[in-house]
Amino acid sequence: MVDYSVRVSNVSKIYRSGDVEVKALQDISFTFKKGYFAAIVGPSGSGKSTLMNILGTIDKPSHGEVYIDGIPTSRMNGDQLADFRSRKLGFVFQAFNLINGLDAEHNAALPLFNMPLSEGERLKKADQLLVRLGLGHRLKQKPTQLSGGEQQRVAVARALVNSPALLLADEPTGNLDSRSGDEVIKLFREISSTGNVTLVMVTHNPDTTKYCDKIIYIKDGKMEKEVTR
């Protein structure tokens, strides 16, 4: 039996404003195996951000279902979704979204704040990840003291600290120079190759997909094609 970490089944998303109906997504279906580094690629307005929000359980499909680790997500209530996100999902954003008043290790430890762990235990988990990501010498530095690439690595550590099944990265290289961006993409490849987490990146730039196992191309809310390597 194939171990799918993500299964999107006939997902559509329709927004209504009065009598106007906008079909943001139309009958999208695909699967990602556990441990895949996958990409969703499309131009601005293609529906990729809507799809990312549905995968991240921030939004729900109008039709269809999304299964993460075999669990259907569309019927959960708000509290169930919040708990699900804290246990199963990690997020990396284009703008890093770090807290300037906190150093690297405290930023990375944030998702553990509501878990039954002592501060020492939380920081130990964060520090272990930051060391693994090459930032062992920057634990006490605040975001303004870090380069863009280093800030994104802290954001990646924050996304991984709760051991998620699925890590979602929204245009993760958008604010980085080409060298730093390539380093982040290589890092994603390394992370997914452990087989412990499926990593899905949303991007408008096909050049960032060179290390991906599977690529979903969407346009005008429809899936144009998928490529498996």
Buried (B, 14 or more C-beta within 10 A) or exposed (E): EEEBBBBBBEBBBBEEEEEEEEBBBBBBEBBBBBBBBBBBBBEEEBBBBBBBBBBBBBBBBBBBBBBBBEEEBBEBEEEEBEEBBBBBBBBBBBEBEBEEEBBBBBBBBBBBEEEEBEEEEBBEBBBBBBEBBEBEEBBEBBBEEBEBBBBBBBBBBBBBBBEBBBBBBBBBBBBBEEEBBBBBBEBBBEBBEEEEBBBBBBBBEEEBBEBBBBBBBBBBBBBEEBEEE
